[in-house]
Amino acid sequence: MTTAQTGASVEIFARAPVVHAPEIVVTVPTFRRPEQVLDTLRSLVQQRTKRPFAVIVMENETTEGAGAKAAAAMFQDGSLQGLVILAHERGNCCAYNAGFVTALEEFPSARAIAIIDDDELADPDWLEEMAACADRLDADIVGGPQVPVFAEAEHEAWRTHPVFSPPYEETRKVDALYSSGNLFIRRRVLEAMPRPYLDLKFNFLGGGDSDFLSRARQKGFQLAWCAEAVVRETVPARRLEADWIRARSLRNGVISTLVEKKKRAGETAGNMKVFAKSLALLGLSPLRGLRRFVATRSCSIGMYPVYVGLGRVMAEFGYMNEQYREPEKN
C-alpha cells in the first residue's frame, strides 16, 4: 500500500490460517502496549454475536514490534480471525488510516469497520450493540462510551470530569461525535471519504478522528450514540496529574479551533468567525467555570472551560500541544 493511500507504509506481519468473509472488521491500533493489547483481543474473543467478524491489529512501533509479536499468536492459533500489520510511519492518524485501507482491501465483503483502542476492554455485547444500533437508527457511524477504569477507588470522583465523561447519556441520533476509541463505521462512509481518511496534521496532536467525523457529518452521513455499547478504558495514574489534565484540556481547545476552521473553510470570513467565537468562549469561560465549581466543588472541573477557551485562542497563534509526540507521558 502507498503512503498516499494510508499515510503510512504497511506490511502484513501475521495472519490467521483461515479467515471467513466477515460482516465487520474490528481495527485495533497499538503502540508499546503488548500486555494491554492482548487483554483487548481477549475481550474480542468473548464477544456475544452471530455476526462474523475479523480483527486487524495495527502495530505503530515497528522497531521492536512488541505488540505485533504478542498479538500474532492469537491469530496464528485461530483464536481470532484476521491479521496483524505493521504501520511503519509513526503517528495516530497513520495507524488508523492503515487499518481502514487494509480492512477495505483484505475484506471486500465487510459491511462495516469498528474501532477499539489497545487500552480498552470491550463488554461482551459491545459489537452486537453497535451493529444493532446502526441498523435500528439507520446510522452510518455510531459512537459509544469509553468508561474510565481507575486503579484506586478514591479516584472514582474523576469519572465526572469532562476529560473522562462521555458526551451523551442515552442512545439516539446525534449531530457530532468526537472520538474513535469506540466507533462503528459503515463501509459506504469510507468508500465516499477522501484518502488519507484522517488528516496527518493531527498525527501527534490527536483530533484527526474528530475532524474526520465532522467532515463525514458535513457530507450528509448520519451519526448516532449507543449508550449500551460499552468499552472500558484503563486510566493510568499519570492522567490524573494536574499537568496532564491541563495539557489535555488545552489540547481539546486547540482541536476544537482546527476542526471548526476546516468546517468553515469555504465560508466568507470563516476564519474570522472562528476567532470571534474563540474569544467569546474564552471571555465566558470564567463564569462557566465558576458554575461548574459550585456544582462539583472541583477546581479541576471548574478550570476546564477556561483551559479549553485558552487552547482555542492559542491555536490561532500556532500553538500545537502534540501530546502523542511523547507517548510515555500520555
C-alpha atoms as a printed R data frame, in Angstrom:
    type eleno elety resid chain resno       x       y      z
1   ATOM     1    CA   MET     A     1   0.000   0.000  0.000
2   ATOM     2    CA   THR     A     2   1.210   3.506 -0.747
3   ATOM     3    CA   THR     A     3   1.777   6.363  1.653
4   ATOM     4    CA   ALA     A     4  -0.798   8.437 -0.239
5   ATOM     5    CA   GLN     A     5  -3.489   5.856  0.499
6   ATOM     6    CA   THR     A     6  -2.822   5.342  4.180
7   ATOM     7    CA   GLY     A     7  -0.363   7.919  5.468
8   ATOM     8    CA   ALA     A     8   1.956   5.008  6.263
9   ATOM     9    CA   SER     A     9   3.767   2.169  4.541
10  ATOM    10    CA   VAL     A    10   2.100  -1.090  5.609
11  ATOM    11    CA   GLU     A    11   3.435  -4.622  5.953
12  ATOM    12    CA   ILE     A    12   1.498  -7.747  6.915
13  ATOM    13    CA   PHE     A    13   3.167  -9.319  9.965
14  ATOM    14    CA   ALA     A    14   0.873 -12.256 10.768
15  ATOM    15    CA   ARG     A    15  -2.375 -13.732  9.514
16  ATOM    16    CA   ALA     A    16  -4.878 -16.305 10.746
17  ATOM    17    CA   PRO     A    17  -4.659 -19.568  8.772
18  ATOM    18    CA   VAL     A    18  -8.349 -19.360  7.833
19  ATOM    19    CA   VAL     A    19 -10.407 -16.192  7.521
20  ATOM    20    CA   HIS     A    20 -14.060 -16.469  6.534
21  ATOM    21    CA   ALA     A    21 -15.766 -13.480  4.902
22  ATOM    22    CA   PRO     A    22 -16.572 -11.156  7.825
23  ATOM    23    CA   GLU     A    23 -19.506  -8.796  8.120
24  ATOM    24    CA   ILE     A    24 -17.497  -6.491 10.409
25  ATOM    25    CA   VAL     A    25 -13.772  -5.770 10.725
26  ATOM    26    CA   VAL     A    26 -12.586  -4.613 14.154
27  ATOM    27    CA   THR     A    27  -9.422  -2.487 13.989
28  ATOM    28    CA   VAL     A    28  -7.097  -2.197 16.996
29  ATOM    29    CA   PRO     A    29  -4.236   0.332 16.845
30  ATOM    30    CA   THR     A    30  -1.398  -0.407 19.282
31  ATOM    31    CA   PHE     A    31   1.821   1.260 20.394
32  ATOM    32    CA   ARG     A    32   4.120  -0.150 23.099
33  ATOM    33    CA   ARG     A    33   1.329  -1.913 24.985
34  ATOM    34    CA   PRO     A    34   1.868  -5.639 24.361
35  ATOM    35    CA   GLU     A    35   0.123  -6.817 27.528
36  ATOM    36    CA   GLN     A    36  -2.766  -4.418 27.183
37  ATOM    37    CA   VAL     A    37  -3.402  -5.224 23.533
38  ATOM    38    CA   LEU     A    38  -3.627  -8.908 24.486
39  ATOM    39    CA   ASP     A    39  -6.293  -8.020 27.063
40  ATOM    40    CA   THR     A    40  -8.146  -6.054 24.373
41  ATOM    41    CA   LEU     A    41  -8.006  -9.010 21.989
42  ATOM    42    CA   ARG     A    42  -9.200 -11.421 24.688
43  ATOM    43    CA   SER     A    43 -12.236  -9.190 25.193
44  ATOM    44    CA   LEU     A    44 -12.953  -9.511 21.464
45  ATOM    45    CA   VAL     A    45 -12.760 -13.316 21.676
46  ATOM    46    CA   GLN     A    46 -15.557 -13.098 24.278
47  ATOM    47    CA   GLN     A    47 -17.984 -11.164 22.039
48  ATOM    48    CA   ARG     A    48 -21.546 -12.486 22.021
49  ATOM    49    CA   THR     A    49 -22.690 -12.010 18.432
50  ATOM    50    CA   LYS     A    50 -23.699 -14.166 15.496
51  ATOM    51    CA   ARG     A    51 -22.256 -11.609 13.094
52  ATOM    52    CA   PRO     A    52 -18.950 -12.904 11.647
53  ATOM    53    CA   PHE     A    53 -16.086 -10.525 12.322
54  ATOM    54    CA   ALA     A    54 -12.359 -10.287 11.715
55  ATOM    55    CA   VAL     A    55  -9.747  -8.265 13.583
56  ATOM    56    CA   ILE     A    56  -6.859  -6.152 12.318
57  ATOM    57    CA   VAL     A    57  -4.148  -5.099 14.779
58  ATOM    58    CA   MET     A    58  -2.130  -2.101 13.572
59  ATOM    59    CA   GLU     A    59   1.303  -2.035 15.229
60  ATOM    60    CA   ASN     A    60   2.710   1.512 15.111
61  ATOM    61    CA   GLU     A    61   6.012   0.824 16.896
62  ATOM    62    CA   THR     A    62   7.776  -1.239 14.287
63  ATOM    63    CA   THR     A    63  11.356  -1.217 15.597
64  ATOM    64    CA   GLU     A    64  10.712  -3.690 18.415
65  ATOM    65    CA   GLY     A    65   7.153  -4.580 17.385
66  ATOM    66    CA   ALA     A    66   6.297  -5.960 20.828
67  ATOM    67    CA   GLY     A    67   2.555  -5.540 20.322
68  ATOM    68    CA   ALA     A    68   2.637  -7.267 16.938
69  ATOM    69    CA   LYS     A    69   4.648 -10.173 18.323
70  ATOM    70    CA   ALA     A    70   2.299 -10.578 21.283
71  ATOM    71    CA   ALA     A    71  -0.845 -10.378 19.157
72  ATOM    72    CA   ALA     A    72   0.390 -12.672 16.368
73  ATOM    73    CA   ALA     A    73  -0.081 -15.856 18.394
74  ATOM    74    CA   MET     A    74  -3.815 -15.234 18.845
75  ATOM    75    CA   PHE     A    75  -4.259 -15.132 15.070
76  ATOM    76    CA   GLN     A    76  -1.906 -17.964 14.216
77  ATOM    77    CA   ASP     A    77  -3.628 -20.363 16.656
78  ATOM    78    CA   GLY     A    78  -7.066 -19.431 15.328
79  ATOM    79    CA   SER     A    79  -8.338 -17.669 18.467
80  ATOM    80    CA   LEU     A    80  -9.155 -14.717 16.232
81  ATOM    81    CA   GLN     A    81  -9.659 -14.334 12.512
82  ATOM    82    CA   GLY     A    82  -7.824 -11.521 10.783
83  ATOM    83    CA   LEU     A    83  -4.284 -10.220 10.671
84  ATOM    84    CA   VAL     A    84  -1.577  -8.103 12.277
85  ATOM    85    CA   ILE     A    85   0.006  -5.331 10.232
86  ATOM    86    CA   LEU     A    86   2.966  -3.024 10.739
87  ATOM    87    CA   ALA     A    87   2.182   0.654 10.080
88  ATOM    88    CA   HIS     A    88   5.749   1.869  9.683
89  ATOM    89    CA   GLU     A    89   5.172   5.627  9.712
90  ATOM    90    CA   ARG     A    90   4.611   6.845 13.251
91  ATOM    91    CA   GLY     A    91   1.504   8.695 14.290
92  ATOM    92    CA   ASN     A    92  -2.026   8.208 15.490
93  ATOM    93    CA   CYS     A    93  -3.611   9.044 12.132
94  ATOM    94    CA   CYS     A    94  -1.188   6.836 10.194
95  ATOM    95    CA   ALA     A    95  -2.173   3.816 12.293
96  ATOM    96    CA   TYR     A    96  -5.908   4.359 11.830
97  ATOM    97    CA   ASN     A    97  -5.559   5.017  8.106
98  ATOM    98    CA   ALA     A    98  -3.533   1.857  7.666
99  ATOM    99    CA   GLY     A    99  -6.232  -0.160  9.403
100 ATOM   100    CA   PHE     A   100  -9.061   1.320  7.353
101 ATOM   101    CA   VAL     A   101  -7.383   0.752  3.992
102 ATOM   102    CA   THR     A   102  -6.288  -2.763  4.918
103 ATOM   103    CA   ALA     A   103  -9.833  -3.626  6.042
104 ATOM   104    CA   LEU     A   104 -11.309  -2.452  2.741
105 ATOM   105    CA   GLU     A   105  -8.726  -4.238  0.613
106 ATOM   106    CA   GLU     A   106  -8.443  -7.511  2.557
107 ATOM   107    CA   PHE     A   107 -12.158  -7.947  3.263
108 ATOM   108    CA   PRO     A   108 -14.222  -6.701  0.304
109 ATOM   109    CA   SER     A   109 -17.387  -8.294  1.692
110 ATOM   110    CA   ALA     A   110 -17.205  -6.488  5.058
111 ATOM   111    CA   ARG     A   111 -20.018  -4.003  5.538
112 ATOM   112    CA   ALA     A   112 -18.576  -2.073  8.485
113 ATOM   113    CA   ILE     A   113 -15.413  -1.298 10.425
114 ATOM   114    CA   ALA     A   114 -15.362  -0.991 14.209
115 ATOM   115    CA   ILE     A   115 -12.582   0.537 16.302
116 ATOM   116    CA   ILE     A   116 -11.347  -0.162 19.810
117 ATOM   117    CA   ASP     A   117  -8.083   1.104 21.307
118 ATOM   118    CA   ASP     A   118  -5.372  -1.033 22.898
119 ATOM   119    CA   ASP     A   119  -6.042   0.310 26.402
120 ATOM   120    CA   GLU     A   120  -9.718  -0.689 26.283
121 ATOM   121    CA   LEU     A   121 -11.763  -3.808 27.018
122 ATOM   122    CA   ALA     A   122 -14.999  -4.442 25.149
123 ATOM   123    CA   ASP     A   123 -18.051  -5.586 27.100
124 ATOM   124    CA   PRO     A   124 -19.270  -8.965 25.774
125 ATOM   125    CA   ASP     A   125 -22.203  -7.431 23.874
126 ATOM   126    CA   TRP     A   126 -20.238  -4.432 22.563
127 ATOM   127    CA   LEU     A   127 -20.018  -5.365 18.891
128 ATOM   128    CA   GLU     A   128 -23.602  -6.649 18.675
129 ATOM   129    CA   GLU     A   129 -24.930  -3.496 20.368
130 ATOM   130    CA   MET     A   130 -23.007  -1.291 17.941
131 ATOM   131    CA   ALA     A   131 -24.214  -3.100 14.840
132 ATOM   132    CA   ALA     A   132 -27.800  -3.399 16.093
133 ATOM   133    CA   CYS     A   133 -27.907   0.312 16.947
134 ATOM   134    CA   ALA     A   134 -26.654   1.240 13.473
135 ATOM   135    CA   ASP     A   135 -29.394  -0.904 11.948
136 ATOM   136    CA   ARG     A   136 -32.137   0.325 14.287
137 ATOM   137    CA   LEU     A   137 -31.371   4.029 13.888
138 ATOM   138    CA   ASP     A   138 -30.275   3.762 10.241
139 ATOM   139    CA   ALA     A   139 -26.991   5.402 11.222
140 ATOM   140    CA   ASP     A   140 -23.788   5.455  9.187
141 ATOM   141    CA   ILE     A   141 -21.467   5.995 12.153
142 ATOM   142    CA   VAL     A   142 -22.103   5.027 15.777
143 ATOM   143    CA   GLY     A   143 -20.078   6.055 18.810
144 ATOM   144    CA   GLY     A   144 -20.196   4.600 22.308
145 ATOM   145    CA   PRO     A   145 -18.965   5.324 25.833
146 ATOM   146    CA   GLN     A   146 -15.386   4.800 26.912
147 ATOM   147    CA   VAL     A   147 -15.934   4.161 30.618
148 ATOM   148    CA   PRO     A   148 -12.818   5.058 32.640
149 ATOM   149    CA   VAL     A   149 -11.341   2.399 34.918
150 ATOM   150    CA   PHE     A   150  -9.214   3.866 37.688
151 ATOM   151    CA   ALA     A   151  -6.577   1.989 39.668
152 ATOM   152    CA   GLU     A   152  -7.831   3.241 43.037
153 ATOM   153    CA   ALA     A   153 -11.396   3.560 44.338
154 ATOM   154    CA   GLU     A   154 -10.556   7.055 45.622
155 ATOM   155    CA   HIS     A   155 -10.106   8.200 42.031
156 ATOM   156    CA   GLU     A   156 -13.722   7.418 41.058
157 ATOM   157    CA   ALA     A   157 -14.641  11.087 41.560
158 ATOM   158    CA   TRP     A   158 -12.692  11.817 38.365
159 ATOM   159    CA   ARG     A   159 -15.360   9.943 36.380
160 ATOM   160    CA   THR     A   160 -17.413  13.159 36.088
161 ATOM   161    CA   HIS     A   161 -14.525  15.282 34.799
162 ATOM   162    CA   PRO     A   162 -15.180  16.484 31.209
163 ATOM   163    CA   VAL     A   163 -11.889  14.900 30.088
164 ATOM   164    CA   PHE     A   164 -13.251  11.450 31.010
165 ATOM   165    CA   SER     A   165 -17.051  11.697 30.826
166 ATOM   166    CA   PRO     A   166 -18.985  10.714 27.658
167 ATOM   167    CA   PRO     A   167 -20.627  13.453 25.550
168 ATOM   168    CA   TYR     A   168 -24.082  11.803 25.678
169 ATOM   169    CA   GLU     A   169 -26.020   9.676 28.157
170 ATOM   170    CA   GLU     A   170 -28.690   7.967 26.069
171 ATOM   171    CA   THR     A   171 -28.939   6.120 22.764
172 ATOM   172    CA   ARG     A   172 -30.089   8.407 19.939
173 ATOM   173    CA   LYS     A   173 -29.080  10.137 16.730
174 ATOM   174    CA   VAL     A   174 -26.618  12.975 17.326
175 ATOM   175    CA   ASP     A   175 -25.080  15.832 15.351
176 ATOM   176    CA   ALA     A   176 -21.472  15.237 16.408
177 ATOM   177    CA   LEU     A   177 -19.103  12.540 17.609
178 ATOM   178    CA   TYR     A   178 -15.597  13.229 18.859
179 ATOM   179    CA   SER     A   179 -13.592  10.054 19.426
180 ATOM   180    CA   SER     A   180 -12.530   6.950 17.526
181 ATOM   181    CA   GLY     A   181 -11.824   4.949 20.689
182 ATOM   182    CA   ASN     A   182 -15.233   3.281 20.452
183 ATOM   183    CA   LEU     A   183 -16.658   3.608 16.970
184 ATOM   184    CA   PHE     A   184 -18.609   1.750 14.261
185 ATOM   185    CA   ILE     A   185 -18.369   2.974 10.639
186 ATOM   186    CA   ARG     A   186 -20.296   1.594  7.685
187 ATOM   187    CA   ARG     A   187 -18.178   0.720  4.671
188 ATOM   188    CA   ARG     A   188 -20.008   3.234  2.475
189 ATOM   189    CA   VAL     A   189 -18.619   6.061  4.613
190 ATOM   190    CA   LEU     A   190 -15.012   5.083  3.962
191 ATOM   191    CA   GLU     A   191 -15.710   4.500  0.276
192 ATOM   192    CA   ALA     A   192 -17.075   8.049 -0.009
193 ATOM   193    CA   MET     A   193 -14.486   9.926  2.062
194 ATOM   194    CA   PRO     A   194 -11.169  11.094  0.552
195 ATOM   195    CA   ARG     A   195  -7.892   9.426  1.473
196 ATOM   196    CA   PRO     A   196  -5.994   9.621  3.684
197 ATOM   197    CA   TYR     A   197  -9.058   9.424  5.930
198 ATOM   198    CA   LEU     A   198  -7.525  11.073  8.993
199 ATOM   199    CA   ASP     A   199  -5.657  14.290  8.242
200 ATOM   200    CA   LEU     A   200  -1.960  13.748  9.033
201 ATOM   201    CA   LYS     A   201  -1.552  17.202 10.566
202 ATOM   202    CA   PHE     A   202  -3.371  15.727 13.607
203 ATOM   203    CA   ASN     A   203  -0.923  12.808 13.799
204 ATOM   204    CA   PHE     A   204   0.645  13.712 17.160
205 ATOM   205    CA   LEU     A   205  -1.886  16.250 18.372
206 ATOM   206    CA   GLY     A   206  -4.914  13.964 18.290
207 ATOM   207    CA   GLY     A   207  -8.229  15.131 16.910
208 ATOM   208    CA   GLY     A   208  -7.873  13.522 13.498
209 ATOM   209    CA   ASP     A   209 -10.856  11.371 14.448
210 ATOM   210    CA   SER     A   210 -12.923  14.404 15.482
211 ATOM   211    CA   ASP     A   211 -12.067  16.122 12.201
212 ATOM   212    CA   PHE     A   212 -12.942  13.003 10.172
213 ATOM   213    CA   LEU     A   213 -16.290  12.666 11.949
214 ATOM   214    CA   SER     A   214 -17.048  16.347 11.405
215 ATOM   215    CA   ARG     A   215 -16.326  16.043  7.677
216 ATOM   216    CA   ALA     A   216 -18.419  12.880  7.423
217 ATOM   217    CA   ARG     A   217 -21.366  14.687  9.028
218 ATOM   218    CA   GLN     A   218 -20.930  17.594  6.602
219 ATOM   219    CA   LYS     A   219 -21.053  15.064  3.774
220 ATOM   220    CA   GLY     A   220 -24.505  14.003  4.958
221 ATOM   221    CA   PHE     A   221 -23.764  10.802  6.876
222 ATOM   222    CA   GLN     A   222 -25.942  10.116  9.914
223 ATOM   223    CA   LEU     A   223 -24.319   9.846 13.353
224 ATOM   224    CA   ALA     A   224 -25.658   8.087 16.429
225 ATOM   225    CA   TRP     A   225 -24.696   7.311 20.016
226 ATOM   226    CA   CYS     A   226 -25.158   3.872 21.566
227 ATOM   227    CA   ALA     A   227 -25.070   4.052 25.358
228 ATOM   228    CA   GLU     A   228 -25.204   0.256 25.638
229 ATOM   229    CA   ALA     A   229 -22.045  -0.378 23.542
230 ATOM   230    CA   VAL     A   230 -19.518  -0.006 26.336
231 ATOM   231    CA   VAL     A   231 -15.744  -0.271 26.303
232 ATOM   232    CA   ARG     A   232 -13.759   0.177 29.497
233 ATOM   233    CA   GLU     A   233 -10.614   2.299 29.288
234 ATOM   234    CA   THR     A   234  -7.708   1.885 31.678
235 ATOM   235    CA   VAL     A   235  -6.684   5.279 33.080
236 ATOM   236    CA   PRO     A   236  -3.069   5.324 34.336
237 ATOM   237    CA   ALA     A   237  -2.271   7.406 37.406
238 ATOM   238    CA   ARG     A   238  -0.316   9.982 35.390
239 ATOM   239    CA   ARG     A   239  -3.537  11.031 33.636
240 ATOM   240    CA   LEU     A   240  -4.892  12.271 36.953
241 ATOM   241    CA   GLU     A   241  -1.985  14.654 37.473
242 ATOM   242    CA   ALA     A   242  -2.775  18.356 37.171
243 ATOM   243    CA   ASP     A   243  -0.301  18.991 34.338
244 ATOM   244    CA   TRP     A   244  -1.746  16.150 32.204
245 ATOM   245    CA   ILE     A   245  -5.339  17.334 32.771
246 ATOM   246    CA   ARG     A   246  -4.312  20.896 31.916
247 ATOM   247    CA   ALA     A   247  -2.458  19.795 28.775
248 ATOM   248    CA   ARG     A   248  -5.378  17.639 27.605
249 ATOM   249    CA   SER     A   249  -7.857  20.478 28.246
250 ATOM   250    CA   LEU     A   250  -5.743  22.956 26.260
251 ATOM   251    CA   ARG     A   251  -5.371  20.374 23.510
252 ATOM   252    CA   ASN     A   252  -9.141  19.932 23.341
253 ATOM   253    CA   GLY     A   253  -9.443  23.663 22.748
254 ATOM   254    CA   VAL     A   254  -6.809  23.593 20.007
255 ATOM   255    CA   ILE     A   255  -8.542  20.692 18.266
256 ATOM   256    CA   SER     A   256 -11.892  22.477 18.508
257 ATOM   257    CA   THR     A   257 -10.480  25.501 16.669
258 ATOM   258    CA   LEU     A   258  -8.682  23.455 13.986
259 ATOM   259    CA   VAL     A   259 -11.729  21.291 13.272
260 ATOM   260    CA   GLU     A   260 -14.036  24.297 13.088
261 ATOM   261    CA   LYS     A   261 -11.644  26.133 10.763
262 ATOM   262    CA   LYS     A   262 -11.759  23.204  8.344
263 ATOM   263    CA   LYS     A   263 -15.533  23.066  8.638
264 ATOM   264    CA   ARG     A   264 -15.850  26.762  7.733
265 ATOM   265    CA   ALA     A   265 -13.097  26.751  5.105
266 ATOM   266    CA   GLY     A   266 -15.485  27.598  2.280
267 ATOM   267    CA   GLU     A   267 -17.354  30.348  4.114
268 ATOM   268    CA   THR     A   268 -16.809  34.071  3.662
269 ATOM   269    CA   ALA     A   269 -14.753  35.312  6.640
270 ATOM   270    CA   GLY     A   270 -14.839  31.785  8.043
271 ATOM   271    CA   ASN     A   271 -11.582  32.163  9.979
272 ATOM   272    CA   MET     A   272 -12.761  35.447 11.479
273 ATOM   273    CA   LYS     A   273 -15.965  33.789 12.673
274 ATOM   274    CA   VAL     A   274 -13.966  31.037 14.353
275 ATOM   275    CA   PHE     A   275 -11.654  33.561 16.034
276 ATOM   276    CA   ALA     A   276 -14.607  35.626 17.247
277 ATOM   277    CA   LYS     A   277 -16.244  32.524 18.681
278 ATOM   278    CA   SER     A   278 -12.995  31.553 20.411
279 ATOM   279    CA   LEU     A   279 -12.676  34.986 22.023
280 ATOM   280    CA   ALA     A   280 -16.312  34.841 23.141
281 ATOM   281    CA   LEU     A   281 -15.868  31.391 24.668
282 ATOM   282    CA   LEU     A   282 -12.703  32.490 26.451
283 ATOM   283    CA   GLY     A   283 -14.493  35.585 27.779
284 ATOM   284    CA   LEU     A   284 -17.379  33.497 29.118
285 ATOM   285    CA   SER     A   285 -15.188  30.701 30.454
286 ATOM   286    CA   PRO     A   286 -14.639  32.140 33.981
287 ATOM   287    CA   LEU     A   287 -18.398  32.319 34.540
288 ATOM   288    CA   ARG     A   288 -18.951  28.831 33.115
289 ATOM   289    CA   GLY     A   289 -16.064  27.544 35.192
290 ATOM   290    CA   LEU     A   290 -17.467  29.125 38.356
291 ATOM   291    CA   ARG     A   291 -20.803  27.440 37.774
292 ATOM   292    CA   ARG     A   292 -19.092  24.076 37.385
293 ATOM   293    CA   PHE     A   293 -17.035  24.641 40.513
294 ATOM   294    CA   VAL     A   294 -20.109  25.499 42.571
295 ATOM   295    CA   ALA     A   295 -21.877  22.389 41.270
296 ATOM   296    CA   THR     A   296 -18.957  19.971 41.776
297 ATOM   297    CA   ARG     A   297 -16.578  21.623 44.279
298 ATOM   298    CA   SER     A   298 -13.766  20.565 41.924
299 ATOM   299    CA   CYS     A   299 -11.195  23.175 40.905
300 ATOM   300    CA   SER     A   300 -10.078  20.956 38.013
301 ATOM   301    CA   ILE     A   301 -13.610  20.706 36.612
302 ATOM   302    CA   GLY     A   302 -14.088  24.429 37.162
303 ATOM   303    CA   MET     A   303 -10.931  25.263 35.227
304 ATOM   304    CA   TYR     A   304 -11.782  23.021 32.273
305 ATOM   305    CA   PRO     A   305 -13.748  25.605 30.208
306 ATOM   306    CA   VAL     A   306 -11.025  28.187 30.911
307 ATOM   307    CA   TYR     A   307  -8.293  25.924 29.544
308 ATOM   308    CA   VAL     A   308 -10.419  24.965 26.534
309 ATOM   309    CA   GLY     A   309 -11.040  28.651 25.805
310 ATOM   310    CA   LEU     A   310  -7.330  29.398 26.110
311 ATOM   311    CA   GLY     A   311  -6.495  26.490 23.825
312 ATOM   312    CA   ARG     A   312  -8.945  27.735 21.203
313 ATOM   313    CA   VAL     A   313  -7.365  31.200 21.166
314 ATOM   314    CA   MET     A   314  -3.775  29.912 21.367
315 ATOM   315    CA   ALA     A   315  -4.427  27.767 18.288
316 ATOM   316    CA   GLU     A   316  -4.969  30.979 16.325
317 ATOM   317    CA   PHE     A   317  -1.323  31.829 17.001
318 ATOM   318    CA   GLY     A   318   0.113  28.451 16.045
319 ATOM   319    CA   TYR     A   319   0.106  26.690 19.419
320 ATOM   320    CA   MET     A   320   0.036  22.892 18.998
321 ATOM   321    CA   ASN     A   321   0.099  20.675 22.075
322 ATOM   322    CA   GLU     A   322   1.226  17.404 20.491
323 ATOM   323    CA   GLN     A   323   0.823  15.067 23.458
324 ATOM   324    CA   TYR     A   324   1.411  11.980 21.306
325 ATOM   325    CA   ARG     A   325   4.984  13.071 20.495
326 ATOM   326    CA   GLU     A   326   5.991  11.575 23.846
327 ATOM   327    CA   PRO     A   327   3.717   8.545 24.275
328 ATOM   328    CA   GLU     A   328   5.324   7.528 27.557
329 ATOM   329    CA   LYS     A   329   3.939  10.751 29.051
330 ATOM   330    CA   ASN     A   330   0.487  10.428 27.527
